[in-house]
Amino acid sequence: MPKRGKFYITTAIDYVNAPVHLGHCLEKILADVIARYQRNLGKDVFFLTGTDENAQKNVLAAEKRGILPKEFVDQNANFAKLVWKKLDISFDYFIRTTNKKIHWPGVKKLWLKCQKSGDIYKKKYTGLYCKECEAFLKEKDLKKGVCPIHLKKPQRISEENYFFRLSKYQKELEKIITQDKLKVIPKERKNEILSLIRSGLEDFSISRSKKRMRGWGIPVPGDKTQIIYVWFDALTNYISALGYGRDEKKFKKYWPADIQLIGKDILRFHTIYWPAMLLSAKIELPKVIFVHGFITVEGKKMSKSLGNIINPLDLIEKHGSDPLRYFLLREGSPFEDIDFTFEKFKRRYNFDLANELGNLAMRIVSLQKKLKIQIKKKITFKDKRIEKRLLKTKREVKKKMEDFKFNEALNAIWSLISFVNSYIDKTRPWEKGKEKIVKDLISILREIAQILNPFLPQTSQKILKQIKLQKPEILFPKI
Ligand SMILES: [Zn+2]
């Protein structure tokens, strides 16, 4: 089948200074649902995720553990990859910014392009540097003299660095975001970034002294004393992974990105720095920046100091990946924070998955087995009421997917599931002579399995297999 156009989707790349945890899962799941949905529409999808490894933090963390920085980043990058595999994240490529063959040529090329446009210059600079942010902070950003995020006092540092002429792009950035040429969703985030742009953009430093970085990171082309600033380097992953700087054909095939997913804490980097760098290098801009909320645990942000970090592998090993995907997708709008508690997870699992979906599949496949009904390739309905209800759900799901309201799409699917459950109660298909009804029920279950595919890929496959083999099995043993 010929592909119906390309679709390029990216997640942010995670820091590897600590293992990924539940807080990193939402973004990957959202991106995966979109990627699977687009593939099902026949698009040639390229789905990118990966790890951001050139931060100085990694050198410090490795030193503390008494291992080499490379060993340290390998451990956490491999762990991230393992978690995403277990969570059925269907990424096409996993980029690591320490990969000299894949990533570095793109970063060097982008740097040289920006330099050619006259947007990179050297300047002596004194500023307040937060090691954790890996960024210079302004006096006005500090709260009681400390970094508002890390609650640590920044160091006063004086060095000669390269700067990027961000101020030059202020008007243009304001225009393209206002006009949705670079569409920032949801609207609140668009307004937030527009007001930040209007408050004035200053040039920013895009290199660090090699000595202070202890040689870790990508060297500035033509200057051995400087390392490229980790954000300039990291943002480039979205094009280097495609081949920018080494495989122009593949790069041109997939770029620009159709959607880039990010958390609200890195909005500024993706809607100001990133598009400015691309404008400078005369590269097309991504189409959509999708800014999702955070996962909290019992109302609190996950953090080491609070001791409330959840390892997603524990949940996946106990209950499978689909229940975790389902919970995070169904619990609320992806643009808001999603609060995880084990009680809420259990409720969703037992009620929505075990009672409603699991029970429906069990009832229908058991009837199928009893009557030994073989399925045909084409799905048909005798009772037009069911078919009508199905079409209504499909329309709703399509609309909700286009608006990225995944929780509402799942609402619509679950409303169909409970419709079919009560249809069974009313029509009593277990009585004699009701084979036609059972056939319709098998058809609707096959359709439900297909609609569920982007959200619950394993469950979708299991249901279809049970129908094919006429073998009912419990999908979700109760917690
Ligand atoms: Zn900080």
Residues whose N, C-alpha, C, O or C-beta is under 5 A from the ligand:
A	BS01	ZN	C130 E132 C133 C147 I149 H150
